[in-house]
Amino acid sequence: MKRFLCGATACILLAGLCSCSWESKLKNISNDVNNYAMYPFSLKTGEKRTFDVRDIFKDSGIRFESYKIVTKEGGNYKAKGDTITAVGTGACSVEVYLYSKEDDTCYAASLGTLYSYDEKDFTEVKSAADLQAMELDKAGKYILKSDIDLSGVEWQPVGNLPSPEKPYAPFMGMLINPDGYRIKNLTISSAENIHQGIYGGCEGGLFGSIEDSFISGVKLTGVEIDIRDFSGEGLSGSGSYAGGIAGGALNCFIENCEVEGNIAATGFLGGMVGSMSWGSIENCSFSGTVTLDGDKAQDEEHWSSTGAGGIFGYCGMPPFFGNIRLGRIWQCKASGKISGFSNVGGICGYLWGKDKIEKCTFLGELSPAQRSGQMYGVAQEDGR
């Protein structure tokens, strides 16, 4: 999957790209644009999205007379006025130039990463064997084309932490499910049955580790993940990570997914993802139980390395340089029971960036715990 990081890093390419006479004479180029959001989004090839550019940058402090959304050569969209049209399959930052006479400057910024998809570019997944075979090409693009029953299968998560036997190899591709098929009865009954990393980490879910991935529309029912028997130290001194979609995620976009089942681990665990840094999750739901248990989970010394939530156990989405908001937890809901010793939240157990939960609901039960709450157990703004 191609990724075009063309927004904040492309200022040196701006010369000669201005379209109007006075714009082409601006002396300065800059990417110093602050106080705005650039959330990821998805479009099927041929679909369109229109941007209100002036509203997006209203708090940036830049007074710009005109602007241009730029079509990038080799990118996955074409721009016309305020509207883009998705082309093909891939991921690309949608770039906009803001022209300011007052500053004699052309500013470059991003309107967010577009994940576009054309179903003909995807490998069909129709069976348990097809699903497990994603491990063989972790940069591949996959589409579910049948209900899949994993009864009787001890699932091996796709994507792994580094170990002496395997280098770090997260899933970095796409998995989409536009037709609403279901993956049933995913089971991981012991940490001993899945890959463990060189630093002691252990991640359980449909995926183990995912990075720069796009996951859309995946529906899991009858999930049973219990890796409380993990005996290693784990990442950052915590225990095992678990989530229906993934144990751990970095800079991913997850949308329109559903998980139903029971998840238990000793470190960070959530109905959707155990631990997620950066990225966004939108319109996802979980129902069932999330149980944080084990020696580390009961140890106050390790309180900052554990967490249980209906969506995430840990979620790190701090503002980027200049208060650029890159990720959010938006329109998600969870129900059931979330339990643990500390850092127990209806949506997220341990949250970095507390203003990132938007329009989410929790309808369920929280066990008595140190640091607990309907939306998050504990939140902080400047790192853990």
PyMOL commands that set and color helices and strands:
alter all, ss='L'
color gray80, all
select helices_A, chain A and resi 11-13+21-24+53-56+119-121+128-136+191-193+235-237+296-298+300-305+354-356
alter helices_A, ss='H'
color red, helices_A
select strands_A, chain A and resi 3-4+28-30+36-37+41-44+48-50+66-70+77-80+83-86+90-100+105-117+123-125+141-144+148-149+174-176+182-184+187-188+203-204+207-211+214-216+219-226+241-243+246-250+253-255+258-265+268-270+273-277+280-282+285-292+307-309+312-316+324-325+329-330+333-339+342-345+348-352+357-358+361-366+370-373+376-380
alter strands_A, ss='S'
color yellow, strands_A
deselect
rebuild
show_as cartoon
